[in-house]
Amino acid sequence: MEIFKYMEKYDYEQLVFCQDKTSGLKAIIAIHDTTLGPALGGTRMWNYATEEEAIEDALRLAKGMTYKNAAAGLNLGGGKTVIIGDPLKDKNEEMFRAFGRFIQGLNGRYITAEDVGTTVADMDLIHEETNYVTGISPAFGSSGNPSPVTAYGVYRGMKAAAMEAFGSDSLEGKRVAVQGVGNVAYNLCRHLHEEGAILIVTDINQASVDRVVNEFGATAVNTDEIYSQDVDIFAPCALGAIINDETIPQLKAKVVAGAANNQLKETRHGDQLHELGIVYAPDYVINSGGVINVADELYGYNRERAMKRVETVYDSIAKVMEISRTEGIPTYLAADRLAEERIARVGKSRSQFLQNGKHILSGR
């Protein structure tokens, strides 16, 4: 892998390799863009097959966080960490404390959080060495479990997508197929049920299915039957790459809006949804409630303020739809446009400020 060529192509700022022999720490911090502010992105622990695979994952995820944070209106850039190792066997206190010291050494350029393979307890250990970490235990003033807040953002974004597709953002009486009913989707189902939506659900975990059937009157179907249901909205809330050549022909829904990451297997599948007239709420915009919530911790967490900010996921999705409609482009491209334009505007204003400051200092 030609790392500098890759970084130059996608304009990455920094790649940091962290090693601690005593604890076995092998971590890679990727900082993509700090135009809007310090890079915020979680720490993922995974048993990568190769170091190159770990590097590529860190870089890809960091760029995704730049776009996610920008589209959410946060004054934060994008970054990500991957730790190479088995999260079930290789963790120890020294590892996360050593990692915390590496983060502290970046002096605020990067702020981390929980991700796949890491927990609140791991974040607490990092917090022993640095304040540049979110998602720590509520006892330290954090926001706690992010799932309900993420779900509320998805619910708000779904309403905005419904407005685009149906001319009304009411979900009462709308038939919604929810794929995966884990922690986030359970709370999404609760919001939908309270508004009067009709739920069709599936999950590989039967206990999760039973829970939403019993509590919200949902109808359960087999996992391979969820795509072809006669519904208004399809909500992918489990695996990524779920919008693909096999599933798109089965869809009867007019809206795709759910919590899952990386829903499009390839960008051309977003083009296909656009051509079919199916309204797609881009995943990194609609599921940004979680990062909006943890970002509030940086100001001293206030739940009321955070939830007010999460409500604006509706406005972000509405802006994406407007760009898509006005420019005649698929919504996944419209979301990228929204993020890139915000970064460019802030970058230009900062550049102008620095330029003017130079003139003042030089007497010109």
N, C-alpha and C positions, 0 to 999 in steps of 0.2 A: 504494500500500500504506500503510495506517494503522499505522505501526510500533508506536506506543505502545499502541494498542488491541489489537494482536496479542500484544504482550509481556504486557499485563495479563491477557488471556484465559488464557494458558498459564503465567503467573507466571514470566516470565523476569526475571533480575536485571540483566543488562548486555549491551549491544551496543556493540562497539568498532570504529570504522572507522580503518584504518591506511593511510597514503599516504606513499610516498617517491618524489619526482619523478626523482631520479637513476637509481634501479634499475628504476623502473616498477612498484613494489609497490602493489597495491591489494588489501588484505586486510580481511576481516570476522571478528572474533572474537565468538562468541555464548557467553555464560555463562548457563546455565539455572538451576541450583540448586547452592548450596554448603553445604547443610545438613549433609551428611555429611563434608565436607572440601573442599579445593580442586578446581576443575573440571578433569577430565582428558578430553581428546579430541583426535583427530588433526587434522592440517592437510591439507586436500584442495585440490589445484590443478586448476582446470577452466576451460575456455573458455566461460563462461556467456554466453548471448545477451543478457541484460540484468542490470543491477545488482539489480533486484528479485528476479530468479530466484536470484541468489547469496545475497541476504539470506534468502530463504525457505529455501534449502537449509541455510545455516548454523544457522538457528533450529531447523529440523526435526531436524537431526543432533545438535544440542546436547541437545535434550530426550531423544532416544533414548539418549544416553550417560548421562544422569542415571539412567534406568531400568536400563540395562545395569550400571552400576557399583553401584547399590543392590542389585539382585537378586543380584549376584555376591558381596555381603557386603563390598565394599571401602569404606574410609573416604574416599571420593572423590565429588565431585559431577560434573555433566555440563557439558561445553563442547565447542565445535568451532570450527575456523577454515576458511574458504574463501579461497583466493587466486584472483583473477580473472586468467586467462591460459592460454596453451597450454603445458602442461608439456614439450612436445617442442621448443619454440622460444623461450620467453620467460624461461627461468630464467637467473639469474646469481648470482654470489657475493654481490654487494651486496644483492640482494633478500632473501635469507634472513638475512643479518646484520642488515639493517634490521628485519626482522620479529622477530628475536631480541631486539632492543632494545625493541620494543613489548611483547613478552611480559615482559621484565624489569621494565618500567614498571608492570606489574600486580602486582608484588611477591608473587607466589606464588598469586594467586587462580586462575590458569589455567596448566596444564601441557600441553604439546603432545606429539605423536608423529607417526609416519609414517601416511599415508593414501593414498587414490587420487591418483595424480599426483605424489607426493613419495617420496623415497628416504632410505635411511640417510645417504647423502652430504649430502642437504639438511639432515637433522637435525644432522649434525656442524657444518654452517655456523651453524645456529641456536645450537648449543652454544658457539660462539665468544663469544657475547654474553650467554648466560643458562644457568643450571643447571636451569631449569624446562622440561626437554625429556627425553623418554625415547626408546628405540629408536635410540640412537646406536650408533656402531661398538663392537664388543666391546673394542677397545683402550682405550676410555674406561670400561669396566666395565659395559657394557650386556648385555642378554640375547641379542643376535644375532637370527637368523632366527626370527620368531614362528610360522611355519606349523606346525612339528611340535608345538608346545605347544597351539596352537589345535585341531589335529586330535585330540590326546589328550583335551582337554576335551569335544569333540564325541563321541568314543568313549565316554567315561564317561557323558555325558548320554544317549546312545543306549541304554546298558545300563539306565539308570533308567527310560527310556520303555518298554523291553522288559519290565521287571518289572511295570509298570502294565498292559501289554496282554496279556502271556502268563503272568504269575505267576512268572516266572523271569527273572533278568537275564543268563542265559547266551545268548551269540550263536552258539554252536556249532551248525552245521547250519542257521542262519537264512539265508534268501535276502534279500540286500540289493541294491537297485537304486541305484547311485550316479550322479547326474547331474552331470557335470563332474569331471574328475580332474586338477585343477591341483595346486599345491604342498600345500595343506591336505588336499584329498581323497586325494591319493596317500598321505600319511601315515595318514589315516583307513583307507584300504584295507589298509595294512600291519597295523594293529592288528586289523582284522576278519579278515584272512587268518590271522594268528597264533592267533586264537581258534577258527578253523575255520568261519567264515561263508562262504557261497557268494556270489560277487560277480557282478553284472551291471552293466556300466558303459557310459557314453557320454560323448563330448566332441567339440567341433568340431575339436579338435587331434588328428590321427591319431597323432602321435608319443606324446602323453600316454596315449592309449588303448592303444597297443602296449606301452607300458611296464608297465602294470598287468596286461595280459593275459599278458605273458611272465613277470613276476615273481610274480604272485599267482594265476595260473590263472583270471583273470576271463573272463567271456563278454561280448563286445562287441555292442551293438545300435545301430541308427540313432538319431539324436537324438530323432526324433518317436515312437519306439517305447518309450522308457524308462518312460513313465507307466503303460502297460498291462501291464507285466510281472507275472507271477504270483509275487509276492514277499511277504515278511513286513514288510519295512521299505523305505520310499522315502527316500533321502537326497539332498535338493537341495543341491548344493554349487557352483552356478554363478550363474545370474541370479536377480534378485529377482522378485517378483510371479508366481512360478511356480505357486502354488496359486490357481487361478482357475476361472471357469465352464467352460472348455474341458478342463482337466486333471482336475478332481475326479471327474467321471463315469468317467474311465478308470482311476482308482486301484483296485488290488486289495489294496494293502498295508494292514496294520492299524496301522502306525506311520509318521509322517512326522517324521524327525529328521535334520537336516543342517546344514552350515556356512554356507549362503547367508544374506545379510542380506535383510530385508523380504520374506520368502517369501510372505506373504499379499498378494494383489493388493488386496483390501479386507478390512476386519474381518469382514464378513459371511461371507467364505470360511472364517474360523476357526469361525464359528457352524455352517457346513455340515459341517465335519469333525467337530465335536462331535456334531451330530445323527446323523451316520453311524456314530458309535462309533469313529472313527479317532483314535488317540492322537497329538496334535501336541505336539512339544517346541518351545516358543517360541524363535525364532531368537536373540534377543538374550540369552537365558539359556544356551542350549546352546553358543553360539559365543564365550562370554566368556573362554575360556582365554587368548586373546591379550592382552586388557587386564589380566587378573589377572597375567600374566607380566611385562608391562612395568611394572605398578604396583609390582612387587617391587623394581625398580631404585631407587625412591625411598628404600629402606631400605639400599641397597648390595646389589646383586644376589647372591642365593644360589639356585642352580638347584634344589637339593634342597627348600628351603623353598617356592619357587615351584611346583614340581610337586606338592607336597603340597597346596598351596592349590588348584591346578587340579583335583585329584581331587574337590574338593567340588562341582564342577559336577553330579556325580551327586546330591548332597544337595539342591542347589537345584532340579533338575528334579523330584526326589521331592516336595519341598515344594509345587511348583506343582501337581503331580498331586493331592496331598492336598487343597489348597484347591479345586481344580476338582471333585473328588469330593464333598467335604463341602458345598460351597455350590451345587453343580449348575450351575456356570458353565463356559464354554469355557476351555481352558488359556491362551489369549492374554490373557484378562481376569484369570485367576488370577495370571499373571506380573506384570501391572500392579499387582494387589492386593498381591503380595509386596513389590514395590519401594516402593509408596506407603506401605505400613504401616511399613516399616523407616524411611523418611524421616520419617514422622510421629512415631514413637517417639523417634528421636534428636533431632528438633526439639523435642519436648516436654521431654526430659530436659535439653537445653541451655537452654531457656527457664526451666526450674525452677532450674537452677544460677545463671543470671544474676539471676533474681528473688531467690534466697536471698542472693546476693552483695550485691545492692543493700540488702537488709534489714540485713545485717551492717555494711556501710559506713555506713548511716544510723543505726545503733544501735537499730533496731527488731527 
